[in-house]
Amino acid sequence: MPFALQLETIPPQPPPRLRKFTREECEFLLDHGFFAGERYELVDGELINKLGQKPPHAFAISMLSVTLVQQFGRRIRLQLPIDVAPEDNPSSEPEPDAVVTHAGVDLAQRTPGPSDIAWLIEVSDTTLRFDLTTKADLYARAGIADYWVLDLNNRRMIVHREPLAGAYRSVTVYESHEPVAPLVEPGLRFTFPDLTA
């Protein structure tokens, strides 16, 4: 006789094993036409599909780029790969929304690595939890000293600093009207609207 299944009666089982990718494997797949027309970023060996951006996210990226170009000129990269901790984590090549490098980094010749990055920014609407956990852990392990998340839904900036042992010791929330300065230029003070509108 049929009966209603009670999931709690099924013994726990390990989750299915996922196959992790390396940067070299991803480059091979891209070179051979896989993922044509799609955008992915590699985070801890997993390919993350970068779905299309909603209008608020796209607009915030545009406004952020204008502000950063005015302040930092050619030292910025927008939505391009960075080489995060290549020596101990060769399976990550994230594409943050914005990166400001230290002066003198030749962005035309190589992908910036952790020691090149002065300030890293993610714009979040549908990816807030991922940006505050997985991405924050990745950037902390790489030693990125100044990681900001622009939380579009709540109109605030979440500033991560003092990376130590794979985690940020300082995470501070700045509401829309509260200014904060990037470590790379302490004399510049930004509020949420300065970077998104």
Backbone bond lengths (Angstrom), bond angles and torsions (degrees), N, CA, C in turn:
res aa  C-N    CA-C-N  psi(-1)  N-CA   C-N-CA  omega(-1)  CA-C   N-CA-C  phi
1 M - - - 1.450 - - 1.528 108.32 -
2 P 1.326 117.59 136.83 1.464 120.74 179.15 1.524 110.80 -63.84
3 F 1.329 115.85 149.07 1.467 120.80 177.32 1.525 108.68 -145.86
4 A 1.317 115.76 160.98 1.466 121.61 179.62 1.524 109.24 -76.70
5 L 1.303 115.30 129.54 1.460 120.55 -179.88 1.522 110.11 -74.29
6 Q 1.302 116.92 133.01 1.454 123.28 174.65 1.525 107.74 -106.54
7 L 1.326 117.89 107.84 1.461 121.26 -175.04 1.522 112.82 -59.29
8 E 1.321 117.19 -30.18 1.462 119.00 -178.53 1.528 112.10 -67.87
9 T 1.331 118.06 -13.41 1.463 120.18 178.11 1.532 112.27 -84.01
10 I 1.310 116.95 -9.31 1.467 120.56 179.05 1.524 108.15 -87.46
11 P 1.319 118.01 128.10 1.473 119.32 -177.74 1.533 111.34 -64.10
12 P 1.329 116.51 149.00 1.464 119.63 179.28 1.528 110.48 -62.05
13 Q 1.311 114.32 144.50 1.459 121.22 178.45 1.522 108.64 -133.38
14 P 1.323 116.39 151.45 1.465 117.08 177.18 1.527 109.69 -66.76
15 P 1.329 116.86 150.17 1.461 119.02 178.73 1.523 110.08 -66.98
16 P 1.336 117.13 159.25 1.461 118.59 178.37 1.527 110.27 -61.32
17 R 1.317 115.76 145.66 1.461 120.06 -179.97 1.523 109.20 -76.55
18 L 1.316 114.91 131.26 1.452 120.60 177.25 1.527 108.74 -97.68
19 R 1.298 115.64 146.29 1.451 119.27 177.21 1.515 109.00 -88.82
20 K 1.311 117.03 124.69 1.461 122.31 178.30 1.527 109.19 -88.89
21 F 1.333 115.82 146.55 1.449 122.15 179.29 1.524 110.29 -108.78
22 T 1.323 115.87 153.32 1.455 121.36 171.11 1.523 108.14 -101.98
23 R 1.330 116.29 166.59 1.461 120.10 176.58 1.518 111.01 -60.59
24 E 1.331 116.97 -40.30 1.461 120.46 -178.67 1.528 110.80 -62.51
25 E 1.326 117.55 -42.14 1.464 120.50 178.57 1.528 110.92 -64.31
26 C 1.316 116.71 -41.27 1.471 119.65 179.17 1.523 111.10 -64.86
27 E 1.332 116.92 -41.13 1.465 119.75 177.51 1.520 110.61 -62.69
28 F 1.329 117.86 -39.77 1.457 121.62 177.53 1.530 110.36 -60.86
29 L 1.327 116.28 -48.04 1.468 120.12 -179.59 1.531 111.38 -61.16
30 L 1.317 116.89 -43.32 1.465 120.43 178.65 1.521 111.03 -64.07
31 D 1.333 116.71 -42.09 1.467 120.87 179.96 1.524 112.07 -63.40
32 H 1.331 116.98 -24.78 1.458 121.31 -178.22 1.529 112.95 -103.27
33 G 1.322 116.38 19.76 1.460 120.56 170.07 1.508 117.19 87.58
34 F 1.323 116.96 2.01 1.463 118.12 176.43 1.529 109.05 -71.21
35 F 1.295 117.11 151.10 1.465 124.05 177.26 1.533 112.44 63.27
36 A 1.317 118.15 23.68 1.472 120.84 -179.46 1.524 109.65 -57.43
37 G 1.317 115.28 131.03 1.459 120.96 178.79 1.519 114.57 79.05
38 E 1.327 117.51 1.09 1.457 121.03 179.41 1.526 109.20 -114.67
39 R 1.330 115.59 154.44 1.468 120.14 178.28 1.515 109.03 -117.14
40 Y 1.332 114.32 129.00 1.452 121.69 178.11 1.517 108.89 -129.95
41 E 1.320 115.98 156.70 1.452 120.83 167.06 1.516 107.27 -128.20
42 L 1.314 116.04 148.71 1.452 122.03 -177.33 1.529 108.84 -99.30
43 V 1.339 116.08 117.87 1.464 121.68 -178.82 1.519 108.41 -130.44
44 D 1.315 115.28 115.45 1.463 121.77 -179.62 1.531 112.05 51.13
45 G 1.323 115.90 42.08 1.452 121.16 175.89 1.514 115.44 83.53
46 E 1.310 117.99 -4.80 1.463 121.16 -179.68 1.519 110.05 -106.22
47 L 1.331 116.04 138.38 1.455 121.24 176.43 1.524 108.59 -84.63
48 I 1.317 116.07 118.33 1.459 122.35 -178.87 1.517 107.65 -102.46
49 N 1.326 116.15 120.59 1.461 121.07 179.56 1.518 109.16 -72.88
50 K 1.327 115.78 120.98 1.463 120.63 177.71 1.521 107.11 -89.32
51 L 1.314 114.39 90.57 1.461 120.76 -178.33 1.520 110.03 -62.73
52 G 1.311 115.42 163.54 1.458 120.12 177.95 1.521 111.70 -55.16
53 Q 1.308 115.46 150.09 1.460 120.45 -177.83 1.524 110.45 -87.81
54 K 1.318 114.98 139.37 1.457 119.78 172.33 1.528 108.31 -73.29
55 P 1.337 117.45 157.35 1.470 119.63 -177.35 1.528 115.08 -52.77
56 P 1.338 121.06 -41.76 1.473 118.11 178.86 1.527 112.88 -61.48
57 H 1.330 116.66 -39.16 1.463 120.45 179.48 1.525 110.46 -66.35
58 A 1.326 116.79 -47.54 1.470 120.80 -179.97 1.529 110.88 -61.36
59 F 1.324 117.04 -41.57 1.463 120.59 179.73 1.531 110.49 -65.17
60 A 1.332 116.48 -42.57 1.469 119.96 179.32 1.533 110.95 -62.06
61 I 1.319 117.70 -39.78 1.469 120.70 177.48 1.529 109.93 -62.21
62 S 1.327 116.65 -42.40 1.471 120.19 179.22 1.527 110.99 -62.14
63 M 1.322 117.05 -46.07 1.462 120.00 -179.10 1.531 111.35 -68.33
64 L 1.313 116.58 -38.79 1.459 121.06 177.08 1.527 110.25 -60.79
65 S 1.323 116.53 -42.41 1.469 119.72 -179.04 1.521 111.48 -64.23
66 V 1.329 117.45 -39.89 1.467 120.11 178.51 1.525 110.28 -61.14
67 T 1.320 116.38 -48.00 1.466 120.94 -178.72 1.529 111.31 -62.50
68 L 1.333 116.49 -45.44 1.467 119.40 -177.02 1.525 112.29 -68.73
69 V 1.327 117.19 -38.25 1.468 119.32 178.08 1.524 109.96 -64.27
70 Q 1.334 117.18 -40.23 1.464 119.91 178.33 1.528 111.33 -61.29
71 Q 1.311 117.24 -38.02 1.459 121.17 -175.11 1.529 113.84 -89.29
72 F 1.343 117.09 -34.28 1.464 119.97 -170.62 1.524 114.27 -123.21
73 G 1.320 117.94 -3.12 1.459 121.41 176.75 1.510 113.25 57.24
74 R 1.323 116.09 -126.25 1.462 122.16 -173.34 1.528 113.21 -81.44
75 R 1.307 117.91 7.47 1.463 120.86 -179.41 1.523 112.36 -86.63
76 I 1.333 119.08 8.08 1.456 119.73 -177.12 1.530 111.30 -109.87
77 R 1.318 114.46 152.40 1.469 123.44 171.21 1.517 106.42 -130.55
78 L 1.317 115.75 136.71 1.459 121.03 -179.91 1.525 110.21 -118.28
79 Q 1.318 115.93 121.78 1.457 123.53 175.02 1.530 112.36 50.18
80 L 1.330 115.37 46.07 1.459 122.13 177.88 1.529 108.65 -125.64
81 P 1.330 117.39 156.17 1.469 119.74 -176.33 1.525 112.92 -65.10
82 I 1.316 114.00 148.26 1.457 121.30 169.83 1.521 107.48 -122.51
83 D 1.312 116.44 154.32 1.458 122.86 -176.29 1.522 107.46 -98.28
84 V 1.329 116.85 89.29 1.460 121.60 -172.27 1.518 110.74 -88.58
85 A 1.328 115.50 119.42 1.469 123.12 174.86 1.521 112.43 45.13
86 P 1.344 118.33 58.81 1.457 119.22 -174.47 1.521 114.07 -62.06
87 E 1.327 118.17 -28.50 1.454 119.42 -175.29 1.522 113.42 -72.45
88 D 1.343 118.13 -29.50 1.462 117.53 -178.34 1.525 113.29 -123.20
89 N 1.310 118.05 1.64 1.457 119.77 178.68 1.527 108.59 -147.63
90 P 1.336 116.63 71.53 1.456 118.66 -175.47 1.523 113.64 -73.62
91 S 1.314 118.10 1.80 1.457 119.81 -177.11 1.523 112.73 -106.10
92 S 1.331 117.85 26.59 1.456 120.75 176.49 1.517 110.41 -132.81
93 E 1.301 115.23 130.47 1.451 122.08 173.68 1.531 106.85 -147.20
94 P 1.338 116.51 73.30 1.458 119.83 -177.05 1.522 111.45 -71.08
95 E 1.322 115.23 164.15 1.461 122.12 177.49 1.533 108.61 -124.49
96 P 1.326 116.59 79.72 1.465 118.97 -179.03 1.525 111.22 -63.93
97 D 1.316 115.28 159.07 1.470 119.54 -178.09 1.517 111.75 -65.10
98 A 1.320 118.43 -38.03 1.468 120.36 179.26 1.519 110.06 -150.85
99 V 1.328 114.67 141.34 1.458 122.51 176.03 1.519 107.64 -133.98
100 V 1.319 116.11 134.06 1.463 122.04 170.17 1.518 106.07 -111.15
101 T 1.333 116.16 125.56 1.459 120.05 -179.64 1.519 110.67 -94.01
102 H 1.310 114.91 165.48 1.455 120.49 171.94 1.522 108.47 -68.19
103 A 1.320 116.54 156.59 1.461 121.08 178.31 1.526 109.47 -60.39
104 G 1.333 116.00 142.93 1.452 121.29 175.10 1.515 115.71 90.90
105 V 1.338 118.69 -2.34 1.460 120.90 178.28 1.528 108.44 -78.62
106 D 1.322 117.14 128.30 1.458 121.66 -178.43 1.528 109.45 -88.59
107 L 1.320 116.29 94.00 1.460 121.07 -177.01 1.522 112.74 -72.79
108 A 1.321 117.85 -15.51 1.459 120.75 179.40 1.529 111.67 -78.46
109 Q 1.320 118.06 -18.75 1.457 121.07 -173.25 1.527 114.66 -105.71
110 R 1.336 117.29 -20.98 1.465 117.62 -177.09 1.524 110.70 -159.42
111 T 1.306 113.58 162.45 1.462 120.89 175.76 1.526 108.31 -78.91
112 P 1.333 118.31 131.14 1.470 118.59 -178.54 1.524 112.45 -67.05
113 G 1.326 114.63 143.23 1.456 121.61 175.95 1.514 109.96 -108.69
114 P 1.316 117.53 -176.50 1.460 121.40 -174.75 1.528 114.48 -54.26
115 S 1.328 117.66 -40.89 1.468 119.15 -177.35 1.534 112.31 -71.87
116 D 1.333 117.33 -14.78 1.467 121.84 179.20 1.525 112.56 -86.87
117 I 1.327 117.08 -19.99 1.465 122.03 -168.49 1.523 110.71 -91.78
118 A 1.343 115.08 122.14 1.459 121.29 178.90 1.529 111.93 -95.54
119 W 1.337 116.30 -32.16 1.473 120.50 -174.73 1.511 107.51 -154.99
120 L 1.326 116.94 131.78 1.458 122.07 -178.42 1.519 108.97 -127.42
121 I 1.339 116.87 136.06 1.463 121.62 -175.53 1.524 110.01 -131.55
122 E 1.324 115.94 133.14 1.463 122.48 169.25 1.529 107.87 -114.53
123 V 1.324 116.53 137.19 1.458 122.56 175.00 1.522 106.56 -100.00
124 S 1.323 117.34 125.01 1.462 121.24 -172.06 1.520 112.04 -122.10
125 D 1.307 114.50 129.65 1.456 120.50 164.99 1.528 108.27 -128.87
126 T 1.339 117.46 -62.88 1.465 120.11 178.56 1.524 112.73 -92.49
127 T 1.327 118.68 -5.02 1.471 121.43 -174.99 1.530 112.93 -115.19
128 L 1.305 118.27 20.76 1.461 120.77 -172.74 1.526 112.80 -56.78
129 R 1.314 118.24 -50.93 1.469 120.50 -178.45 1.537 110.86 -60.69
130 F 1.315 117.31 -43.62 1.467 121.98 178.79 1.530 110.51 -61.20
131 D 1.328 117.07 -43.04 1.462 121.17 -179.33 1.525 112.33 -68.64
132 L 1.328 117.08 -31.12 1.465 120.99 -178.89 1.527 113.35 -86.38
133 T 1.327 117.16 -13.18 1.465 120.29 -178.99 1.531 110.52 -116.71
134 T 1.314 117.02 -78.88 1.469 121.27 -174.90 1.519 112.07 -59.47
135 K 1.329 117.14 -49.44 1.464 119.99 -179.08 1.533 110.49 -67.58
136 A 1.315 117.65 -41.85 1.469 120.11 179.11 1.528 110.77 -60.61
137 D 1.327 116.84 -42.77 1.465 120.18 178.39 1.529 111.03 -62.31
138 L 1.329 115.92 -43.67 1.466 120.84 179.97 1.530 111.15 -61.17
139 Y 1.337 116.16 -46.98 1.464 119.89 -177.90 1.530 111.58 -70.37
140 A 1.330 116.90 -33.43 1.466 119.51 176.95 1.528 110.38 -67.22
141 R 1.334 117.36 -42.88 1.467 120.37 177.25 1.528 111.13 -59.60
142 A 1.338 116.09 -33.91 1.464 120.59 179.54 1.525 111.98 -78.09
143 G 1.335 117.40 -12.14 1.458 120.95 179.89 1.515 114.30 81.85
144 I 1.336 117.58 23.81 1.468 121.12 176.90 1.534 107.24 -68.20
145 A 1.326 116.60 117.03 1.468 120.83 -170.07 1.520 114.03 -76.60
146 D 1.330 118.42 -24.88 1.466 121.18 -173.73 1.528 108.86 -138.20
147 Y 1.339 116.11 99.10 1.465 122.75 -178.07 1.518 108.80 -119.10
148 W 1.339 115.83 119.89 1.461 121.23 -179.47 1.523 110.19 -113.05
149 V 1.336 115.52 141.34 1.458 122.13 171.62 1.529 106.75 -115.81
150 L 1.337 115.90 119.72 1.460 120.73 175.49 1.522 107.32 -90.22
151 D 1.312 115.90 104.17 1.466 123.75 -176.84 1.529 108.08 -84.77
152 L 1.339 116.27 97.70 1.468 120.47 -174.97 1.517 112.34 -66.27
153 N 1.317 117.61 -38.60 1.467 120.24 -175.32 1.526 112.44 -66.62
154 N 1.328 115.88 -35.49 1.465 119.42 -178.44 1.524 112.96 -105.25
155 R 1.331 116.93 4.44 1.468 123.99 176.57 1.533 111.50 50.53
156 R 1.330 114.80 61.06 1.464 120.29 -179.59 1.524 109.60 -151.68
157 M 1.317 115.28 165.27 1.457 122.16 175.96 1.520 108.20 -114.60
158 I 1.324 116.31 133.88 1.458 121.71 178.44 1.527 106.37 -114.09
159 V 1.322 115.69 111.15 1.461 122.11 -170.31 1.532 109.50 -104.08
160 H 1.332 114.91 121.87 1.466 122.90 179.77 1.522 108.95 -105.34
161 R 1.336 115.34 130.00 1.459 120.58 179.51 1.527 110.28 -145.37
162 E 1.302 115.77 170.18 1.465 124.03 178.53 1.531 112.59 60.53
163 P 1.337 116.56 62.28 1.468 118.18 177.08 1.526 110.61 -68.45
164 L 1.311 115.49 134.36 1.458 120.97 179.19 1.525 108.76 -152.44
165 A 1.310 116.57 125.92 1.469 122.69 176.57 1.529 111.99 52.85
166 G 1.332 116.24 42.29 1.458 120.80 174.35 1.510 116.11 80.64
167 A 1.331 117.57 14.36 1.470 120.49 178.27 1.524 109.23 -146.77
168 Y 1.319 115.78 155.54 1.464 120.40 175.66 1.518 109.09 -88.97
169 R 1.331 115.47 126.19 1.471 120.07 178.80 1.514 111.55 -78.83
170 S 1.337 117.64 -22.86 1.462 121.31 -179.66 1.530 109.51 -122.41
171 V 1.329 115.97 119.18 1.464 122.49 173.98 1.522 106.27 -130.78
172 T 1.351 115.56 114.35 1.460 120.79 -174.42 1.518 109.75 -123.25
173 V 1.322 115.65 135.56 1.464 121.51 178.99 1.525 108.79 -99.33
174 Y 1.336 115.59 127.65 1.459 122.61 176.16 1.523 108.02 -112.40
175 E 1.324 115.27 120.50 1.459 119.53 178.16 1.530 109.51 -69.33
176 S 1.310 116.27 170.68 1.463 123.10 -170.75 1.527 114.02 -50.20
177 H 1.337 117.74 -39.94 1.466 121.87 -174.15 1.530 113.72 -92.42
178 E 1.336 117.94 -4.97 1.461 120.94 -174.50 1.530 110.60 -90.26
179 P 1.342 117.59 122.05 1.466 119.75 -178.15 1.527 112.50 -80.88
180 V 1.331 114.55 151.04 1.459 121.68 174.87 1.527 107.29 -146.28
181 A 1.324 115.93 148.42 1.468 121.62 -178.53 1.519 110.11 -108.38
182 P 1.337 117.99 140.80 1.467 119.41 173.12 1.524 110.02 -71.00
183 L 1.305 116.20 149.23 1.465 120.17 -179.37 1.525 111.92 -61.05
184 V 1.328 117.00 -31.72 1.454 120.99 -176.69 1.531 112.44 -69.34
185 E 1.331 117.52 -25.92 1.469 122.36 179.15 1.524 108.72 -141.94
186 P 1.328 118.22 80.12 1.467 120.90 -175.67 1.526 114.17 -60.59
187 G 1.323 117.54 -18.91 1.459 119.65 179.16 1.517 113.72 -79.61
188 L 1.340 117.58 -13.51 1.467 121.34 177.74 1.516 108.96 -91.87
189 R 1.314 115.94 130.40 1.456 119.58 178.43 1.516 108.65 -122.25
190 F 1.335 115.67 130.81 1.457 121.47 -177.81 1.521 110.22 -121.77
191 T 1.330 115.77 146.57 1.453 121.92 167.02 1.522 106.33 -110.52
192 F 1.311 117.01 168.95 1.455 121.99 179.98 1.528 111.41 -53.64
193 P 1.357 119.68 -47.96 1.471 118.41 179.89 1.534 113.74 -63.39
194 D 1.329 117.88 -29.22 1.460 120.09 178.21 1.524 112.24 -58.85
195 L 1.322 116.15 -33.55 1.464 120.70 -174.33 1.523 113.44 -99.28
196 T 1.333 117.57 -10.42 1.469 118.42 -173.22 1.526 113.90 -127.34
197 A 1.304 118.85 -7.21 1.473 118.67 -176.29 1.517 110.56 -139.59
